[in-house]
């Protein structure tokens, strides 16, 4: 669902939390081989090593 919204311009911001030392596998936000161009809006580090990241999708010009 999120991938479809991104593909069709239904997303204006993506907020992620990046944790240090996290390993393993999970569900991918972006499918393998599909490239999504994102612009970093903000990055806020916390004292525990977590970083809050906010991105905006860059829409391709038609």
C-alpha positions in Angstrom: 0.0 0.0 0.0 2.7 2.5 1.0 4.7 1.7 -2.2 1.6 2.4 -4.4 1.0 5.7 -2.6 4.6 6.7 -3.2 4.5 5.6 -6.9 1.4 7.8 -7.5 2.5 10.9 -5.6 0.3 10.3 -2.5 3.2 10.7 0.0 4.6 14.1 0.9 6.9 13.1 3.8 8.6 9.9 5.0 9.7 9.8 8.6 12.1 7.0 9.7 13.9 6.1 12.9 17.4 4.7 12.4 18.6 2.5 15.3 22.3 1.7 15.8 23.3 -1.9 15.7 19.9 -3.2 14.4 20.3 -6.4 12.4 18.1 -8.8 10.7 15.5 -8.7 8.0 12.0 -7.2 7.8 9.6 -6.0 5.2 11.2 -3.7 2.6 9.7 -0.2 2.2 11.1 -0.1 -1.4 11.1 -3.2 -3.6 14.5 -4.4 -4.9 15.4 -2.8 -8.2 13.0 0.1 -7.8 14.7 3.5 -7.2 12.9 6.2 -5.3 14.6 9.6 -5.1 14.3 11.3 -1.7 15.5 14.6 -0.4 16.6 14.8 3.3 14.6 17.4 5.1 15.9 16.9 8.6 18.0 14.6 10.7 17.7 14.7 14.5 20.1 12.6 16.6 19.2 11.5 20.1 21.6 10.7 23.0 20.9 6.9 22.7 22.2 6.8 19.1 18.8 6.8 17.4 18.4 9.3 14.5 15.0 10.6 13.4 15.1 11.2 9.6 12.5 13.1 7.6 12.6 12.8 3.8 10.5 14.3 0.9 10.0 12.3 -2.3 11.4 14.1 -5.3 8.8 14.0 -8.1 10.1 13.4 -11.6 9.4 16.2 -14.1 7.1 15.2 -16.9 
